[in-house]
Amino acid sequence: MSTTHPREQNCEISTCSGGVVTHALAAIAPAEANLTLSAAELHRRLGHMSIDAAKSLIRKGAIVGIDLKTLTEVMELCRACVQAKITRIPFPKERSRPRATTYGKLISSDLFGPAQVKSIAGSQYTMTLLDDATYEIMISFLRAKSEAFGKYQTYEKFIQVHRGVTVIKNFRSDRGGEYTGMEFEDHLAKQGTHHEKTVHDSSSQNGAAERFFCTSVMHTLAMLLALGLPKFLWTNAMQHAVWLWNRTRGKITGDRTPFERIFGDKPDLSNLHE
């Protein structure tokens, strides 16, 4: 049974027991003809992504189903982005290790919170789980940090069933108590998973998970502001940010989105709505 509150499911969400969110706000109708959008419309529908990055995805064919009226159109300043203080977070220039080649070889996780506003279901924390090979992100919402181990077990089972992972070989987290409790550590040891512990508050050692969260928070706020929605719907907006991340992040994965790396097809966004 999913732990996600029913009122947080006013969208298409794929969850597994424990509430790990893998997809959100996806269009469920069959694919239609390509959308033809203005730069501003494209910016908003891609969750307030940089228009240059959005245009690059279209030019390189990383996504399908969307056409721009013109690729040279200059977009006016987005007030929601200004209010949300969206800035571009640079990618690290160098990696400390080669990228993993198979799903589950390295999973990075971080826990963020408490949020300033509880969600409609009472969630205060966000747990991110990122696969290093594909850059696919999954998230889970927690009412308390003590739920972290259960959320990890749910994620572990999900990727075993749906991603063909036999065992998570390396699990990277900080040294927070939610990750280093005896129950969590014993489970990792029994599964044969090596636990890499980063220095607490060292973003450079667990940069992928932190970069996603910083980016998603800004874009989540921008989406809520643009639509005039209350902040307690932040979990819904963040679910949508995850869905978009997995279908639009190409630069860090060789111009192939996480979706394409997993399923072999380019994501079709022709049914994407704001």
C-alpha positions, 0 to 999 in steps of 0.5 A: 500500500502506498503511504502517499496521501490520497489527496496528493495523488490528483495526478498519475503517480506510480508508487510502490509500497512505502510511497517511493515516487517514480512518476508524477503528473504524466499525461495519460492520454495517447500521444498526439501530434507535436505540440507547437509552443512559444518559448514562454509556454515551453519554459513553463511546461518544462517546470521553468527550465532554462529556455536555452537548455530546453531549446537544446533538448529539442535541437538535439532530439533528446525529447520528442513531441514538442516543436517551437514556433521559432528557436530564435524567439527571445523569452520575456523575464519570468516573474515566477522564476525571479520570485523563486530566485532560480539560478543555474547550478553548475555541474562539477567540472570533474568527477571523483570516479568514473560514472557507473555503467549499470543500474544499481552499481552506485545509488546516492541518497540524501535527506532534506528538511524539515520543510517550512510548510508541511504537505497536505499529508503531513510530510516534512522531509524529502529523501532522494535516491539517484542512480549514477548510471542513468541519473534517474531520480526517485523521491520519497516523502517522510513525516519523520527521519525515522521513516528513512530505512523503510523508504530505502527498503521500498526503493530497493525492492522496486528497482529489483523488480522494475529495473532488473537490479540484483543487488545495490552494490554501493550506497552513498549517503552522509553520516546522518543518523537516519542512514547509520542506525544499526538496523540500516547498517545491518541490512546493507551488510546482509545484502552485500551493499557497501555503504560509502559515507561522505563527510557531513555537509560536504556537497562535493562528495554527494553532489548529484543528489544535492544538485537535484534537490537544490534545483527541484526546490527552486523549480517547485516554488516557481511552479506553485507561484506561477499557478497561484497554488498554496505551498502545502502542495509542494509535494505534488509540484516536486513529484512533477519536477522529478518526472520532468528531471527524468525526461529532460536531463541530457547534458550530464548523460551524453544527451540521452535523458535518464528515461531513454537510458532506461527504456531505450526510447526518447521521452514523448512530451506531446501531452505535457501540460503546465 
